[in-house]
Amino acid sequence: MKTNKTNKTNSNGKNGIKESELTDFFVDGLKDIYWAEKHLAKALKKMEKAATSDKLKEAFATHQSQTEGQIIKLEEVFSLMDRTARGKKCAAMAGLIEEAEELIDETEKGSMVRDVALIAAAQKVEHYEIASYGTLATLASMLGSEEIKNLLGEILEEEKKTDALLTELATSNVNEAALQE
């Protein structure tokens, strides 16, 4: 992420956030994950449609709904900072979504191997999101806003739960079913 190197005052802005280069970096990270979540919401619909098992379809539908809620929470974070919610292309998420689409194209429709591939792709996304939200929540605290830290922490916990659910789906039957194909 590239930050603006202009001199900032150290006065507290809205919600206690101090203007600084670190604040610029933090806002850049918010823009990045905001773009990522908006594009992930669309990708999850495709992944749901491509999934074979009903449980995986349901997991993708649930996560798509959660993602819409996370977008709203991110918009609240921007508002608390007195900033316009605006995304900046996230190269990492763009790549992860592209990889998921390639996996759909490369696996047989209706197969459990496709579900294994979809779970793997989704977990890569979850791990990226967990890392992003963990960092952003920590920075929000360092910058002086527990309210923003808590909002980002709520999203972080949702991402961790989704990752755990995907692991459970994989290990409870999807991986074994794919092995039997």
KEVO-74051 format. One record per residue: residue in three letters; x, y, z of N, C-alpha, C, O in turn. Coordinates in nm, 2 decimals. Atoms other than C-alpha are relative to their C-alpha. Example, Ala and Ser with C-alpha at 12.3 -4.5 7.8 and 13.67 -1.06 7.14 Angstrom:
SITE, type, n_px, n_py, n_pz, ca_px, ca_py, ca_pz, c_px, c_py, c_pz, o_px, o_py, o_pz
SITE, ALA, 0.09, -0.12, 0.00, 1.23, -0.45, 0.78, 0.09, 0.12, 0.00, 0.19, 0.12, 0.07 .
SITE, SER, -0.09, -0.11, 0.00, 1.37, -0.11, 0.71, -0.08, 0.11, 0.08, -0.03, 0.22, 0.09 .
***
This chain:
SITE, type, n_px, n_py, n_pz, ca_px, ca_py, ca_pz, c_px, c_py, c_pz, o_px, o_py, o_pz
SITE, MET, 0.08, -0.12, 0.00, 0.00, 0.00, 0.00, 0.09, 0.12, 0.00, 0.19, 0.13, 0.07 .
SITE, LYS, -0.08, -0.12, 0.01, 0.13, 0.34, -0.09, -0.08, 0.11, 0.09, -0.20, 0.12, 0.07 .
SITE, THR, 0.06, -0.10, -0.08, 0.07, 0.62, 0.16, 0.04, 0.14, -0.04, 0.15, 0.15, -0.10 .
SITE, ASN, -0.03, -0.14, 0.03, 0.06, 0.99, 0.12, 0.09, 0.06, 0.10, 0.07, 0.04, 0.22 .
SITE, LYS, -0.11, -0.05, -0.09, 0.37, 1.15, 0.27, -0.01, 0.14, 0.04, 0.09, 0.21, 0.07 .
SITE, THR, 0.02, -0.13, -0.04, 0.22, 1.48, 0.35, 0.01, 0.01, 0.15, -0.02, -0.08, 0.22 .
SITE, ASN, 0.00, -0.02, -0.14, 0.27, 1.63, 0.69, -0.14, 0.01, 0.06, -0.22, 0.08, 0.00 .
SITE, LYS, 0.13, 0.01, -0.07, -0.02, 1.56, 0.92, 0.02, 0.06, 0.14, 0.12, 0.05, 0.20 .
SITE, THR, -0.01, -0.04, -0.14, -0.10, 1.72, 1.25, -0.03, -0.12, 0.08, -0.09, -0.21, 0.04 .
SITE, ASN, 0.03, 0.11, -0.09, -0.12, 1.50, 1.55, -0.13, 0.03, 0.08, -0.15, -0.03, 0.18 .
SITE, SER, 0.12, -0.02, -0.08, -0.45, 1.64, 1.66, -0.10, -0.11, -0.03, -0.10, -0.18, -0.13 .
SITE, ASN, 0.10, 0.11, 0.01, -0.73, 1.40, 1.72, -0.11, 0.04, -0.09, -0.17, 0.15, -0.08 .
SITE, GLY, 0.12, -0.02, 0.09, -0.99, 1.37, 1.45, -0.12, -0.06, 0.06, -0.12, -0.09, 0.18 .
SITE, LYS, 0.13, 0.06, -0.05, -1.34, 1.23, 1.48, 0.03, -0.14, 0.05, 0.11, -0.21, 0.00 .
SITE, ASN, -0.01, 0.13, -0.07, -1.36, 0.93, 1.71, 0.14, -0.03, 0.05, 0.18, -0.15, 0.07 .
SITE, GLY, -0.13, 0.01, -0.06, -1.02, 0.99, 1.85, 0.12, -0.04, -0.09, 0.23, -0.06, -0.04 .
SITE, ILE, -0.11, 0.04, 0.10, -0.82, 0.89, 1.54, 0.09, 0.11, -0.03, 0.04, 0.22, -0.07 .
SITE, LYS, -0.09, -0.10, 0.03, -0.51, 1.09, 1.51, 0.04, 0.00, -0.15, 0.06, -0.11, -0.20 .
SITE, GLU, -0.05, -0.01, 0.14, -0.41, 1.21, 1.16, 0.15, -0.02, 0.00, 0.22, 0.05, 0.07 .
SITE, SER, -0.15, 0.03, 0.01, -0.07, 1.06, 1.07, 0.02, -0.08, -0.13, -0.08, -0.12, -0.19 .
SITE, GLU, -0.03, 0.10, 0.11, 0.10, 0.85, 0.81, -0.05, -0.13, 0.03, -0.10, -0.21, -0.06 .
SITE, LEU, 0.06, 0.13, -0.03, -0.01, 0.55, 1.00, -0.15, 0.00, -0.02, -0.21, -0.10, -0.06 .
SITE, THR, 0.14, -0.02, 0.03, -0.37, 0.68, 0.97, -0.02, -0.02, -0.15, -0.12, -0.09, -0.19 .
SITE, ASP, 0.01, 0.02, 0.14, -0.32, 0.70, 0.60, 0.01, -0.14, -0.04, -0.06, -0.19, -0.13 .
SITE, PHE, -0.02, 0.14, 0.03, -0.19, 0.35, 0.59, -0.13, -0.08, 0.04, -0.17, -0.17, -0.03 .
SITE, PHE, 0.12, 0.07, -0.05, -0.49, 0.23, 0.80, -0.12, 0.02, -0.10, -0.19, -0.07, -0.13 .
SITE, VAL, 0.11, -0.03, 0.09, -0.74, 0.41, 0.57, 0.02, -0.08, -0.13, -0.08, -0.13, -0.19 .
SITE, ASP, -0.03, 0.07, 0.12, -0.57, 0.26, 0.27, -0.03, -0.15, 0.01, -0.09, -0.21, -0.08 .
SITE, GLY, 0.03, 0.14, -0.03, -0.61, -0.09, 0.43, -0.15, -0.02, 0.00, -0.20, -0.12, -0.04 .
SITE, LEU, 0.15, 0.01, 0.00, -0.98, -0.02, 0.49, -0.06, 0.01, -0.14, -0.15, -0.07, -0.18 .
SITE, LYS, 0.05, -0.01, 0.14, -1.03, 0.08, 0.12, 0.03, -0.13, -0.07, -0.05, -0.18, -0.15 .
SITE, ASP, -0.04, 0.13, 0.06, -0.85, -0.24, 0.02, -0.10, -0.11, 0.04, -0.15, -0.18, -0.05 .
SITE, ILE, 0.09, 0.11, -0.04, -1.07, -0.47, 0.23, -0.14, 0.03, -0.04, -0.22, -0.06, -0.06 .
SITE, TYR, 0.13, -0.04, 0.04, -1.38, -0.27, 0.14, -0.02, -0.05, -0.15, -0.13, -0.11, -0.18 .
SITE, TRP, 0.00, 0.05, 0.14, -1.31, -0.34, -0.23, -0.01, -0.15, 0.00, -0.09, -0.21, -0.07 .
SITE, ALA, -0.01, 0.14, -0.01, -1.23, -0.70, -0.14, -0.14, -0.06, 0.03, -0.18, -0.16, -0.03 .
SITE, GLU, 0.13, 0.05, -0.04, -1.56, -0.76, 0.04, -0.11, 0.02, -0.10, -0.19, -0.07, -0.13 .
SITE, LYS, 0.10, -0.03, 0.10, -1.77, -0.60, -0.23, 0.01, -0.10, -0.12, -0.09, -0.15, -0.17 .
SITE, HIS, -0.02, 0.10, 0.11, -1.61, -0.83, -0.50, -0.02, -0.14, 0.05, -0.06, -0.23, -0.03 .
SITE, LEU, 0.02, 0.13, -0.06, -1.62, -1.13, -0.27, -0.15, -0.04, 0.00, -0.19, -0.15, -0.02 .
SITE, ALA, 0.14, 0.02, 0.00, -1.99, -1.09, -0.23, -0.06, -0.06, -0.13, -0.14, -0.15, -0.13 .
SITE, LYS, 0.04, 0.05, 0.13, -2.04, -1.14, -0.60, 0.06, -0.14, -0.03, -0.01, -0.23, -0.08 .
SITE, ALA, -0.06, 0.13, 0.03, -1.79, -1.43, -0.62, -0.06, -0.11, 0.08, -0.07, -0.23, 0.03 .
SITE, LEU, 0.06, 0.11, -0.09, -1.96, -1.62, -0.33, -0.13, -0.05, -0.07, -0.16, -0.17, -0.05 .
SITE, LYS, 0.12, 0.05, 0.07, -2.28, -1.63, -0.54, 0.04, -0.10, -0.11, -0.03, -0.20, -0.12 .
SITE, LYS, -0.04, 0.09, 0.10, -2.09, -1.80, -0.82, 0.05, -0.13, 0.06, 0.03, -0.24, 0.01 .
SITE, MET, -0.05, 0.12, -0.07, -1.92, -2.04, -0.57, -0.12, -0.08, 0.05, -0.11, -0.21, 0.04 .
SITE, GLU, 0.12, 0.07, -0.05, -2.26, -2.13, -0.42, -0.06, -0.08, -0.12, -0.10, -0.19, -0.10 .
SITE, LYS, 0.06, 0.07, 0.12, -2.39, -2.21, -0.77, 0.08, -0.11, -0.05, 0.03, -0.22, -0.09 .
SITE, ALA, -0.09, 0.11, 0.05, -2.09, -2.42, -0.86, 0.02, -0.11, 0.10, 0.06, -0.22, 0.06 .
SITE, ALA, -0.02, 0.10, -0.10, -2.09, -2.62, -0.53, -0.09, -0.12, -0.03, -0.20, -0.11, -0.09 .
SITE, THR, 0.08, 0.12, 0.02, -2.21, -2.98, -0.54, -0.08, -0.03, 0.12, -0.21, -0.05, 0.11 .
SITE, SER, 0.08, 0.04, -0.12, -2.31, -3.05, -0.18, -0.09, 0.11, 0.05, -0.05, 0.23, 0.04 .
SITE, ASP, 0.10, -0.09, -0.06, -2.61, -2.88, -0.02, 0.06, 0.08, 0.12, 0.04, 0.20, 0.13 .
SITE, LYS, -0.06, -0.07, -0.12, -2.41, -2.80, 0.30, 0.10, 0.10, -0.05, 0.11, 0.21, 0.02 .
SITE, LEU, -0.09, -0.10, 0.05, -2.14, -2.62, 0.10, -0.07, 0.11, -0.06, -0.04, 0.23, -0.05 .
SITE, LYS, 0.08, -0.11, 0.06, -2.40, -2.43, -0.10, -0.06, 0.09, 0.11, -0.05, 0.21, 0.10 .
SITE, GLU, 0.06, -0.07, -0.11, -2.56, -2.33, 0.23, 0.11, 0.09, 0.07, 0.08, 0.20, 0.11 .
SITE, ALA, -0.11, -0.08, -0.07, -2.22, -2.22, 0.38, 0.03, 0.12, -0.09, 0.06, 0.23, -0.03 .
SITE, PHE, -0.03, -0.12, 0.09, -2.15, -2.00, 0.07, -0.11, 0.10, 0.01, -0.09, 0.22, 0.01 .
SITE, ALA, 0.11, -0.09, -0.01, -2.50, -1.85, 0.09, 0.00, 0.08, 0.14, -0.02, 0.20, 0.14 .
SITE, THR, -0.01, -0.06, -0.13, -2.46, -1.78, 0.46, 0.12, 0.10, 0.01, 0.10, 0.22, 0.05 .
SITE, HIS, -0.12, -0.10, 0.00, -2.11, -1.62, 0.41, -0.03, 0.12, -0.09, 0.02, 0.23, -0.06 .
SITE, GLN, 0.03, -0.11, 0.09, -2.24, -1.41, 0.12, -0.09, 0.10, 0.08, -0.07, 0.22, 0.07 .
SITE, SER, 0.09, -0.09, -0.08, -2.51, -1.27, 0.36, 0.09, 0.07, 0.11, 0.07, 0.19, 0.13 .
SITE, GLN, -0.09, -0.06, -0.10, -2.24, -1.21, 0.63, 0.08, 0.10, -0.07, 0.11, 0.21, -0.01 .
SITE, THR, -0.09, -0.09, 0.07, -2.02, -1.04, 0.37, -0.08, 0.13, -0.02, -0.02, 0.24, -0.01 .
SITE, GLU, 0.09, -0.12, 0.01, -2.31, -0.80, 0.30, 0.00, 0.08, 0.13, 0.00, 0.21, 0.13 .
SITE, GLY, 0.00, -0.07, -0.13, -2.33, -0.72, 0.67, 0.14, 0.06, 0.03, 0.15, 0.17, 0.10 .
SITE, GLN, -0.13, -0.05, -0.03, -1.95, -0.68, 0.69, 0.03, 0.13, -0.08, 0.09, 0.22, -0.04 .
SITE, ILE, -0.01, -0.12, 0.08, -1.97, -0.42, 0.41, -0.06, 0.12, 0.07, -0.01, 0.23, 0.07 .
SITE, ILE, 0.07, -0.10, -0.08, -2.22, -0.23, 0.62, 0.08, 0.05, 0.12, 0.09, 0.17, 0.15 .
SITE, LYS, -0.08, -0.04, -0.12, -1.99, -0.24, 0.92, 0.12, 0.08, -0.05, 0.16, 0.17, 0.02 .
SITE, LEU, -0.11, -0.08, 0.05, -1.70, -0.12, 0.71, -0.04, 0.15, -0.04, 0.03, 0.24, -0.02 .
SITE, GLU, 0.05, -0.13, 0.03, -1.91, 0.17, 0.59, -0.02, 0.08, 0.13, 0.00, 0.20, 0.13 .
SITE, GLU, 0.01, -0.07, -0.13, -1.98, 0.25, 0.95, 0.14, 0.05, 0.05, 0.15, 0.15, 0.11 .
SITE, VAL, -0.14, -0.04, -0.04, -1.60, 0.25, 1.02, 0.04, 0.13, -0.08, 0.09, 0.22, -0.02 .
SITE, PHE, -0.04, -0.12, 0.08, -1.55, 0.50, 0.73, -0.08, 0.12, 0.06, -0.02, 0.23, 0.07 .
SITE, SER, 0.08, -0.11, -0.05, -1.84, 0.71, 0.87, 0.06, 0.05, 0.14, 0.06, 0.17, 0.16 .
SITE, LEU, -0.05, -0.04, -0.13, -1.69, 0.71, 1.22, 0.13, 0.08, -0.01, 0.16, 0.16, 0.07 .
SITE, MET, -0.12, -0.07, 0.03, -1.37, 0.84, 1.07, -0.02, 0.13, -0.08, 0.07, 0.20, -0.12 .
SITE, ASP, 0.04, -0.12, 0.08, -1.56, 1.11, 0.88, 0.06, -0.01, -0.14, 0.11, 0.09, -0.19 .
SITE, ARG, -0.06, 0.02, 0.13, -1.45, 0.96, 0.55, -0.11, -0.07, -0.09, -0.20, -0.14, -0.04 .
SITE, THR, 0.09, 0.07, 0.09, -1.64, 0.84, 0.24, 0.05, -0.14, -0.02, 0.17, -0.17, -0.04 .
SITE, ALA, -0.03, 0.14, 0.03, -1.66, 0.47, 0.20, 0.03, -0.02, -0.15, -0.05, 0.00, -0.23 .
SITE, ARG, -0.04, 0.02, 0.14, -1.46, 0.40, -0.11, 0.11, -0.11, -0.01, 0.19, -0.11, 0.08 .
SITE, GLY, -0.10, 0.11, 0.02, -1.27, 0.10, -0.23, 0.11, 0.03, -0.08, 0.11, 0.12, -0.16 .
SITE, LYS, -0.12, -0.01, 0.08, -0.93, 0.06, -0.38, 0.03, -0.15, -0.04, 0.03, -0.23, 0.05 .
SITE, LYS, -0.02, 0.14, 0.04, -0.86, -0.25, -0.59, 0.10, -0.07, 0.08, 0.21, -0.03, 0.10 .
SITE, CYS, -0.08, 0.09, -0.08, -0.73, -0.53, -0.38, 0.06, -0.11, -0.09, -0.02, -0.20, -0.13 .
SITE, ALA, -0.07, 0.10, 0.09, -0.48, -0.72, -0.60, -0.01, -0.14, 0.06, -0.03, -0.24, -0.02 .
SITE, ALA, 0.00, 0.13, -0.06, -0.47, -1.01, -0.35, -0.14, -0.06, -0.02, -0.15, -0.18, -0.06 .
SITE, MET, 0.13, 0.06, 0.01, -0.85, -1.06, -0.35, -0.04, -0.03, -0.14, -0.10, -0.13, -0.18 .
SITE, ALA, 0.02, 0.02, 0.14, -0.87, -1.02, -0.72, 0.06, -0.13, -0.05, 0.00, -0.20, -0.12 .
SITE, GLY, -0.07, 0.13, 0.04, -0.62, -1.30, -0.76, -0.06, -0.12, 0.06, -0.07, -0.22, -0.01 .
SITE, LEU, 0.06, 0.11, -0.06, -0.79, -1.52, -0.51, -0.14, -0.03, -0.07, -0.17, -0.15, -0.08 .
SITE, ILE, 0.13, 0.02, 0.07, -1.13, -1.47, -0.69, 0.03, -0.07, -0.13, -0.04, -0.16, -0.18 .
SITE, GLU, -0.04, 0.05, 0.13, -0.96, -1.54, -1.02, 0.03, -0.15, 0.01, 0.00, -0.23, -0.07 .
SITE, GLU, -0.04, 0.14, -0.03, -0.81, -1.86, -0.88, -0.12, -0.09, 0.02, -0.13, -0.20, -0.03 .
SITE, ALA, 0.12, 0.08, -0.03, -1.15, -1.98, -0.75, -0.08, -0.02, -0.13, -0.13, -0.13, -0.16 .
SITE, GLU, 0.07, 0.02, 0.13, -1.30, -1.92, -1.10, 0.07, -0.10, -0.09, 0.00, -0.18, -0.16 .
SITE, GLU, -0.08, 0.10, 0.07, -1.02, -2.12, -1.26, -0.03, -0.14, 0.05, -0.04, -0.23, -0.03 .
SITE, LEU, 0.02, 0.13, -0.06, -1.08, -2.40, -1.02, -0.14, -0.05, -0.04, -0.16, -0.17, -0.06 .
SITE, ILE, 0.13, 0.04, 0.04, -1.45, -2.41, -1.11, 0.01, -0.05, -0.14, -0.05, -0.15, -0.18 .
SITE, ASP, -0.01, 0.04, 0.14, -1.36, -2.42, -1.48, 0.08, -0.14, -0.02, 0.05, -0.21, -0.11 .
SITE, GLU, -0.09, 0.12, 0.01, -1.10, -2.70, -1.42, -0.05, -0.12, 0.07, 0.01, -0.23, 0.05 .
SITE, THR, 0.05, 0.12, -0.07, -1.31, -2.93, -1.21, -0.14, -0.04, -0.06, -0.21, 0.04, -0.12 .
SITE, GLU, 0.13, 0.05, 0.06, -1.61, -3.15, -1.31, -0.12, 0.05, 0.08, -0.12, 0.04, 0.20 .
SITE, LYS, 0.12, -0.04, -0.06, -1.95, -3.01, -1.25, -0.07, -0.12, 0.07, -0.07, -0.23, 0.02 .
SITE, GLY, 0.06, 0.11, -0.07, -2.13, -3.21, -0.98, 0.09, -0.09, 0.07, 0.04, -0.19, 0.13 .
SITE, SER, -0.09, 0.09, -0.07, -1.82, -3.36, -0.84, 0.04, 0.05, 0.14, 0.03, 0.17, 0.17 .
SITE, MET, -0.04, -0.04, -0.14, -1.70, -3.36, -0.48, 0.14, 0.05, -0.01, 0.19, 0.13, 0.08 .
SITE, VAL, -0.13, -0.06, 0.02, -1.35, -3.28, -0.62, -0.02, 0.15, -0.02, 0.06, 0.23, 0.03 .
SITE, ARG, 0.03, -0.14, 0.01, -1.50, -2.95, -0.72, -0.02, 0.06, 0.14, 0.03, 0.17, 0.16 .
SITE, ASP, 0.02, -0.05, -0.14, -1.62, -2.90, -0.36, 0.13, 0.01, 0.08, 0.15, 0.11, 0.15 .
SITE, VAL, -0.13, -0.01, -0.07, -1.27, -2.98, -0.23, 0.07, 0.13, -0.05, 0.13, 0.21, 0.03 .
SITE, ALA, -0.07, -0.12, 0.06, -1.13, -2.71, -0.47, -0.07, 0.13, 0.05, 0.00, 0.22, 0.08 .
SITE, LEU, 0.07, -0.12, -0.04, -1.40, -2.46, -0.37, 0.03, 0.03, 0.15, 0.05, 0.15, 0.18 .
SITE, ILE, -0.04, -0.02, -0.14, -1.33, -2.51, 0.00, 0.14, 0.05, 0.01, 0.17, 0.14, 0.09 .
SITE, ALA, -0.14, -0.05, 0.00, -0.96, -2.47, -0.06, 0.01, 0.15, -0.04, 0.08, 0.23, 0.02 .
SITE, ALA, 0.00, -0.14, 0.04, -1.02, -2.15, -0.25, -0.06, 0.10, 0.10, -0.01, 0.20, 0.13 .
SITE, ALA, 0.07, -0.08, -0.10, -1.26, -2.02, 0.01, 0.08, 0.02, 0.12, 0.08, 0.13, 0.18 .
SITE, GLN, -0.08, -0.01, -0.12, -1.02, -2.09, 0.29, 0.12, 0.10, -0.02, 0.16, 0.16, 0.07 .
SITE, LYS, -0.10, -0.10, 0.03, -0.75, -1.89, 0.11, -0.05, 0.14, 0.02, 0.02, 0.23, 0.07 .
SITE, VAL, 0.07, -0.13, -0.01, -0.99, -1.60, 0.10, -0.01, 0.03, 0.15, 0.02, 0.14, 0.20 .
SITE, GLU, 0.02, -0.02, -0.14, -1.07, -1.65, 0.47, 0.13, 0.04, 0.07, 0.13, 0.13, 0.16 .
SITE, HIS, -0.12, -0.03, -0.06, -0.71, -1.65, 0.57, 0.05, 0.14, -0.03, 0.11, 0.21, 0.05 .
SITE, TYR, -0.04, -0.14, 0.03, -0.64, -1.33, 0.38, -0.09, 0.10, 0.08, -0.03, 0.20, 0.13 .
SITE, GLU, 0.08, -0.09, -0.08, -0.94, -1.17, 0.55, 0.03, 0.00, 0.15, 0.04, 0.11, 0.21 .
SITE, ILE, -0.04, 0.01, -0.14, -0.84, -1.29, 0.89, 0.13, 0.08, 0.03, 0.14, 0.16, 0.12 .
SITE, ALA, -0.12, -0.08, -0.01, -0.49, -1.14, 0.84, -0.03, 0.15, -0.01, 0.02, 0.23, 0.07 .
SITE, SER, 0.04, -0.14, 0.02, -0.64, -0.81, 0.71, -0.07, 0.06, 0.12, -0.04, 0.16, 0.17 .
SITE, TYR, 0.08, -0.05, -0.11, -0.90, -0.77, 0.99, 0.08, 0.00, 0.13, 0.06, 0.09, 0.21 .
SITE, GLY, -0.08, 0.00, -0.12, -0.65, -0.87, 1.26, 0.09, 0.12, 0.00, 0.10, 0.19, 0.10 .
SITE, THR, -0.09, -0.12, 0.01, -0.41, -0.60, 1.14, -0.07, 0.13, 0.02, -0.03, 0.21, 0.09 .
SITE, LEU, 0.07, -0.12, -0.01, -0.67, -0.34, 1.10, -0.06, 0.03, 0.14, -0.06, 0.14, 0.19 .
SITE, ALA, 0.06, -0.02, -0.13, -0.83, -0.40, 1.44, 0.12, 0.05, 0.10, 0.09, 0.13, 0.18 .
SITE, THR, -0.12, -0.04, -0.08, -0.48, -0.37, 1.60, 0.03, 0.14, -0.02, 0.06, 0.22, 0.07 .
SITE, LEU, -0.03, -0.14, 0.03, -0.41, -0.05, 1.42, -0.11, 0.10, 0.05, -0.07, 0.21, 0.10 .
SITE, ALA, 0.11, -0.09, -0.05, -0.75, 0.10, 1.51, 0.02, 0.02, 0.15, 0.01, 0.14, 0.20 .
SITE, SER, -0.03, -0.02, -0.15, -0.66, 0.04, 1.88, 0.12, 0.09, 0.02, 0.11, 0.18, 0.10 .
SITE, MET, -0.12, -0.08, -0.01, -0.32, 0.19, 1.83, -0.03, 0.15, -0.03, 0.03, 0.24, 0.03 .
SITE, LEU, 0.03, -0.13, 0.04, -0.47, 0.49, 1.66, -0.11, 0.07, 0.10, -0.14, 0.19, 0.08 .
SITE, GLY, 0.09, -0.06, -0.10, -0.71, 0.54, 1.96, -0.14, -0.02, -0.01, -0.22, 0.05, 0.05 .
SITE, SER, 0.14, 0.02, 0.01, -1.04, 0.41, 1.86, -0.04, -0.14, 0.03, -0.03, -0.24, -0.05 .
SITE, GLU, 0.05, 0.13, -0.04, -1.18, 0.12, 2.05, -0.13, -0.04, -0.07, -0.15, -0.16, -0.10 .
SITE, GLU, 0.13, 0.03, 0.07, -1.52, 0.15, 1.88, 0.03, -0.06, -0.14, -0.03, -0.16, -0.18 .
SITE, ILE, -0.03, 0.05, 0.13, -1.36, 0.10, 1.54, 0.07, -0.14, 0.01, 0.04, -0.23, -0.06 .
SITE, LYS, -0.06, 0.13, -0.03, -1.14, -0.18, 1.68, -0.10, -0.11, 0.02, -0.09, -0.22, -0.03 .
SITE, ASN, 0.11, 0.09, -0.03, -1.45, -0.35, 1.81, -0.08, -0.04, -0.12, -0.11, -0.16, -0.14 .
SITE, LEU, 0.07, 0.03, 0.12, -1.63, -0.33, 1.48, 0.08, -0.10, -0.09, 0.03, -0.19, -0.14 .
SITE, LEU, -0.09, 0.08, 0.08, -1.33, -0.47, 1.29, 0.02, -0.14, 0.07, 0.03, -0.24, 0.00 .
SITE, GLY, -0.02, 0.13, -0.08, -1.29, -0.74, 1.57, -0.12, -0.09, -0.02, -0.11, -0.21, -0.03 .
SITE, GLU, 0.12, 0.08, 0.03, -1.65, -0.85, 1.51, 0.01, -0.07, -0.13, -0.03, -0.19, -0.15 .
SITE, ILE, -0.02, 0.05, 0.14, -1.58, -0.90, 1.14, 0.10, -0.11, 0.01, 0.09, -0.22, -0.05 .
SITE, LEU, -0.11, 0.10, -0.01, -1.26, -1.09, 1.23, -0.05, -0.13, 0.06, -0.02, -0.23, 0.01 .
SITE, GLU, 0.05, 0.12, -0.06, -1.45, -1.33, 1.45, -0.09, -0.07, -0.09, -0.09, -0.20, -0.10 .
SITE, GLU, 0.09, 0.07, 0.10, -1.71, -1.40, 1.18, 0.09, -0.07, -0.11, 0.06, -0.18, -0.15 .
SITE, GLU, -0.09, 0.06, 0.09, -1.42, -1.47, 0.94, 0.06, -0.13, 0.05, 0.07, -0.23, -0.01 .
SITE, LYS, -0.06, 0.12, -0.07, -1.26, -1.72, 1.19, -0.11, -0.11, 0.00, -0.07, -0.23, -0.02 .
SITE, LYS, 0.11, 0.10, -0.01, -1.60, -1.89, 1.23, -0.03, -0.07, -0.14, -0.05, -0.19, -0.15 .
SITE, THR, 0.02, 0.06, 0.14, -1.64, -1.93, 0.85, 0.11, -0.09, -0.03, 0.09, -0.20, -0.09 .
SITE, ASP, -0.12, 0.08, 0.03, -1.29, -2.07, 0.82, -0.02, -0.14, 0.08, 0.01, -0.24, 0.02 .
SITE, ALA, 0.02, 0.13, -0.08, -1.37, -2.33, 1.10, -0.11, -0.08, -0.06, -0.10, -0.20, -0.07 .
SITE, LEU, 0.11, 0.07, 0.06, -1.70, -2.42, 0.93, 0.05, -0.07, -0.13, 0.01, -0.18, -0.16 .
SITE, LEU, -0.05, 0.06, 0.12, -1.52, -2.48, 0.60, 0.09, -0.12, 0.03, 0.09, -0.22, -0.04 .
SITE, THR, -0.09, 0.11, -0.05, -1.26, -2.70, 0.78, -0.09, -0.12, 0.04, -0.07, -0.23, 0.00 .
SITE, GLU, 0.09, 0.11, -0.05, -1.55, -2.90, 0.94, -0.07, -0.06, -0.12, -0.08, -0.19, -0.13 .
SITE, LEU, 0.06, 0.06, 0.12, -1.72, -2.95, 0.60, 0.10, -0.09, -0.08, 0.06, -0.20, -0.12 .
SITE, ALA, -0.10, 0.07, 0.07, -1.40, -3.06, 0.44, 0.03, -0.13, 0.07, 0.04, -0.24, 0.01 .
SITE, THR, -0.05, 0.12, -0.07, -1.30, -3.31, 0.71, -0.11, -0.09, 0.04, -0.09, -0.21, 0.07 .
SITE, SER, 0.11, 0.09, -0.04, -1.65, -3.44, 0.80, -0.05, -0.09, -0.12, -0.09, -0.20, -0.09 .
SITE, ASN, 0.04, 0.09, 0.11, -1.73, -3.57, 0.45, 0.05, 0.04, -0.14, 0.06, -0.05, -0.22 .
SITE, VAL, -0.03, -0.04, 0.14, -1.63, -3.36, 0.14, 0.13, -0.07, -0.04, 0.14, -0.12, -0.15 .
SITE, ASN, -0.13, 0.05, 0.04, -1.26, -3.47, 0.13, -0.01, -0.15, -0.02, 0.04, -0.21, -0.12 .
SITE, GLU, 0.01, 0.15, 0.01, -1.35, -3.84, 0.19, -0.09, -0.04, -0.12, -0.05, -0.13, -0.20 .
SITE, ALA, 0.09, 0.03, 0.11, -1.63, -3.83, -0.07, 0.08, 0.02, -0.13, 0.06, -0.05, -0.23 .
SITE, ALA, -0.08, -0.02, 0.13, -1.39, -3.68, -0.33, 0.10, -0.11, -0.02, 0.13, -0.15, -0.13 .
SITE, LEU, -0.10, 0.11, 0.02, -1.14, -3.96, -0.26, -0.07, -0.12, -0.06, 0.00, -0.20, -0.13 .
SITE, GLN, 0.08, 0.11, 0.05, -1.41, -4.21, -0.34, -0.04, 0.01, -0.15, -0.09, -0.08, -0.21 .
SITE, GLU, 0.05, -0.02, 0.14, -1.49, -4.06, -0.68, 0.10, -0.06, -0.10, 0.08, -0.05, -0.22 .
***
